[in-house]
């Protein structure tokens, strides 16, 4: 083994004396570096897409929603729902630590002197953090919806403001159809938000809960939904199903008077989540293609390196080196190539990702991709795993050319010369 260490330190990638790397080594290093950089960029961009779009969907919609009571005998749905002790107990049973919120969504029409647009006026109770909404504000500020002085203030999207010709401080009228009657309210625009998620931006207006409860004819403890976050994003569907089963069981046992349907964001936003799932397939395809490219490049390049060193192999065998020692020697040479490729690939890949993360230079069309720029999320755990996997796959691929080098005999090396 000492001989192998000694020889591997002295065996250079370039068999010539001009100081330039051999063509085979350059191709091999470039192949590994390119494959690793592309895989890192793919993983970071897909992860960024999924996380940012998921955050936007869940910012506009509750992860798990309890809807107003449904009467199967009359096929009617109640107009509102309240957070009763029985419902609160059921939610805490399924999702311990959850903080249920009242959510009221009232359709209406926002009208100016020259134009109008349909919208949903969205309100939450004081349990809602409003962090998502505050981050989305691009002009003005998000009103303090629980301050009586903000009773007539709203936040609209930039898309709606542009479409209706509205700006901060304007006071458009809003009209609501409730129980066959038309109700009018005059609001003041205190904030303009933009999430890039045009499907929601064009229709959602944030408004005070108390005002919208008055418009809808509801009391202070009622809304159109009760929403809460699941324990984890992966538990959304399972916790929604568990809560639905529990509510059905309690209804049949007579513990609650009404049957409450349960929905979840994975269902209401199925179009978007199905699209995000397709990205996983793209990642797998890209990873397989890059693995094949890097593998074929390494094998062909290593054969070139071996052909350049036929005389060295013959000399080592003539001096008594075993096939195993020659195999280990060329495996060590191959891992030098892989190591150089991994280092260069990380520099290129992580450099591109850091550049995009800090500058947002690569832009997107929000109407098509829901985001204004290519999203990047660097997960260092996945970066380490990816590097280890690339090194492991490369080592496995290089077993073939290393074995071929070990089978070269002194006699054949002389004939080759």
C-alpha angles and dihedrals in degrees: 000000000000088000090054092051091047094048095043091055091054099039104095129201088237114061092190128077100234093092096240121122117252116260092244092053092049092050092047095048091046091050094052093043093049094047093048094046092050092047092049092049092046093050094046095046095046091047089049092049094049096045097044096045091044090051091052094048092049090045090062097036135038118253092228121016131194109204131206117284118283122211110210093191095058095024091229132134125217118245096233147008134219129206099249122184090252092055092045091051092049092050092049090049093055098035112023112207094021117146109213118211133198111241123190122190115184122179116224146146124256110208135191128182092272108023146020139202136194117239146162115244105216124200137172135191125246092277089073114096098209089207092132093050094048092051090052096054112113100168131030116346141287107265121241093249093194095056111096089223089064095053092116099035124107141176118227132185124263089241092057092044091052093045094050097035093242130150139177114306096021116134111213124175122246123204126203131190108217124168092340094309131104117233123191128202130177115221134188119224106234099164142020120207135191127191098164087237095119096182089066101026092063094055110029125089119176113223139167115280096222092054093048092046087056091049092048094045093242130139124244095269098048134085140151095265144016110217134184140167120255121235090262135355090254090056096056098098096038094049091046090052092046091050092049091051091047093050091048090050093048091047093054091046090052095243091124127033099220139038112242120200116224124211134177138208093248087065101039091045096037093129092060097041092049088053090051090050089058088061089065089060090051090052092052092049093049092047092051092048093048091047090052093047093048092044096051090043092052095047095048092044093049091052087054090051091049093050089052089055103043091118091050091052091050091049092051092049091048089053090056104267112154125229089252091054092050090047091052091045094056092040086057090050090049093051089053087059092047092046092051090048092050093049093048092042091053092048091051098039099043090040091057091045094049090047092052093043093054102035104029087213097154105074131198135202104254091205089063105029101025090231130085095220139018104281119227127192117175112205106191092198091059091044091057092046091048092051092049092048092049091050092047094048091046091050091051092048092051093058090086099056091040089054091050090053091053092056094059110110127207091246094053091047089056091050089049090055 
